[in-house]
Amino acid sequence: METPHDIVASTEAEQFSWLIEGLIPKPVVIGMFGEAGIGKSTLLLNMAVSVALGRSFAGKLPTRKGVGVYINTENTKQVLRDKLTALLDENEMQAIG
């Protein structure tokens, strides 16, 4: 299975910019599916927060600051709020040092 990086690397005619360097080209729509409880929502929310704040993803991959849409069909509003609050708190702590 080709990764987004493989597709971009094999395409000479078009120029791509990265939303998350080496991982997600811009523009792109991402769909993720899998078993419940394996971290899909946490991963995608972490990506969205990193891009929204223009901070590196996972502390390593540069991002291009932008806007994203996250569609949640698995978690309750409270679970989503708790995850997003925890991610925002982590990012604020990293910014403070």
Secondary structure as the mmCIF struct_conf table of DSSP 4:
data_model
#
loop_
_struct_conf.conf_type_id
_struct_conf.id
_struct_conf.beg_label_comp_id
_struct_conf.beg_label_asym_id
_struct_conf.beg_label_seq_id
_struct_conf.end_label_comp_id
_struct_conf.end_label_asym_id
_struct_conf.end_label_seq_id
HELX_RH_AL_P HELX_RH_AL_P1 PRO A 4 SER A 10
BEND BEND1 ALA A 13 GLU A 14
STRN STRN1 SER A 17 ILE A 20
TURN_TY1_P TURN_TY1_P1 GLU A 21 LEU A 23
STRN STRN2 ILE A 24 LYS A 26
BEND BEND2 PRO A 27 PRO A 27
BEND BEND3 GLU A 35 GLU A 35
TURN_TY1_P TURN_TY1_P2 ALA A 36 GLY A 37
BEND BEND4 ILE A 38 GLY A 39
HELX_RH_AL_P HELX_RH_AL_P2 LYS A 40 LEU A 53
TURN_TY1_P TURN_TY1_P3 GLY A 54 GLY A 54
STRN STRN3 PHE A 57 PHE A 57
TURN_TY1_P TURN_TY1_P4 ALA A 58 LYS A 60
STRN STRN4 LEU A 61 LEU A 61
STRN STRN5 THR A 63 THR A 63
BEND BEND5 THR A 73 ASN A 75
HELX_RH_AL_P HELX_RH_AL_P3 LYS A 77 ILE A 96
#
